[in-house]
Amino acid sequence: MNKRYLILVLIVFGTLRTPIHAQSSDQKFHFGLKVSPTLAWLKPDTKGIEKGGSKLGFSYGIMTEFNIQENYAIVTGLQVTYRGGKLIFPSVPDINGNVLKSKRSINLQYIELPISLKMKTNAFDKYRFFGQFGIVNGLNIRAKDGDNNDIKDKINSYNVAMSIALGTEYTISGSTTLLGSIEFNNGFIDVLKGSDAKAVTNYFALNVGVLF
């Protein structure tokens, strides 16, 4: 083959191949869905009030990922989270002077906006491992006690929490990726309003999702 034609073929092939490769491996924006079973509890911060047990919860929502460098991304989205727990309160002493205790169950529902930094390893075949750190802003939309009574007026409407997660990604094809992670969510703000008692809401989550 004439050398000029060979050089032209190589240039054309390289020009066509470059954007295709960039599109599949260097995509800047991903959109996806996730679901997360959780184990939630309330951590009291008032003397005499004790943690009374944990609750199984659930979270689901959409997520977006913006790659700012090859191994770094900003992750945000919108999710609905069910959380809560049980607290043990001291009651009025009985006629014998014994202080009885009462356990109260609190069920909470939030719409949340998480914002986090995701740090990823280089790819190992189709796998990447990552760590994630950020904050979660939450707006309370529902609150019930153990008897299903509405207690929303006794719960602070806003919550903010720290989130830490470790996980892995698996590339199915192109930009489609499955991901799984274990997350710890630690609340910063007292969830109880108009009360001498104080407590924050925490949970562990098993996140499962897909990015496109």
C-alpha positions, -999 to +999 in steps of 0.1 A: +000+000+000+012+035-008+027+051+023+006+082+019-026+062+020-014+042+050-007+074+069-041+089+059-059+057+071-040+058+105-049+095+110-086+090+102-088+059+124-071+078+153-095+108+148-126+085+149-114+064+178-104+092+202-139+107+208-155+073+211-130+063+238-134+096+256-172+093+256-171+058+272-143+063+298-142+101+305-179+109+307-183+140+330-218+135+341-237+104+354-273+100+365-287+071+384-310+055+410-303+039+444-320+021+472-307+016+507-320-006+536-309+011+569-305+003+606-314+036+624-313+047+660-317+079+681-287+089+702-298+109+733-278+138+746-297+144+779-289+130+813-314+104+824-326+095+788-313+063+773-312+047+739-341+023+737-333+004+705-329+006+668-353+005+638-351-009+603-355+019+578-353+025+541-340+051+517-345+056+479-338+083+454-319+096+424-283+105+423-260+125+400-223+123+397-200+151+383-165+139+375-141+168+383-110+147+377-103+111+367-104+099+403-126+126+419-163+133+416-190+155+433-221+134+441-255+148+449-292+139+443-325+138+460-337+110+483-365+100+507-353+085+540-372+067+567-354+067+600-360+070+638-354+049+669-365+044+705-358+064+736-362+055+772-375+083+794-377+084+833-413+087+846-427+102+878-418+081+909-446+057+920-459+057+956-430+036+967-405+061+953-394+039+924-388+058+892-403+039+864-391+042+828-411+045+796-399+036+761-411+057+732-408+049+696-402+077+670-406+072+633-393+099+610-394+106+573-372+131+555-366+145+520-328+148+518-303+165+496-268+149+500-236+165+488-203+146+489-169+142+475-162+108+460-126+096+457-120+066+434-091+043+427-079+035+392-098+007+375-089-029+382-104-046+351-141-036+355-138-026+392-131+006+411-131+011+448-141+044+464-145+064+496-171+091+500-175+119+525-200+147+527-231+162+544-268+154+541-294+182+544-329+169+554-364+184+556-388+165+579-421+156+561-436+131+586-432+121+622-452+094+641-449+078+675-452+041+683-491+044+683-491+061+649-500+095+663-488+125+645-459+142+664-445+164+636-450+195+658-425+180+683-398+174+657-374+200+643-381+205+606-345+207+595-317+181+600-281+180+588-258+150+591-223+138+582-221+109+558-191+085+553-192+056+529-169+029+514-178+010+483-171-004+449-182+001+413-186-025+385-188-013+349-214-033+330-207-017+296-199+018+284-209+043+311-234+020+329-221+011+363-234-009+393-223+003+427-226-008+463-214+008+495-217+008+533-225+042+548-226+057+582-248+087+587-243+108+619-268+136+627-256+169+640-289+186+650-313+178+678-344+163+663-367+169+693-384+203+695-400+220+725-385+195+749-358+194+775-347+161+759-321+162+731-313+134+706-297+131+672-306+105+645-280+081+631-280+051+608-260+025+589-270+020+553-263-006+526-265+014+494-272-003+460-275+017+428-269+020+391-253+049+372-258+056+335 
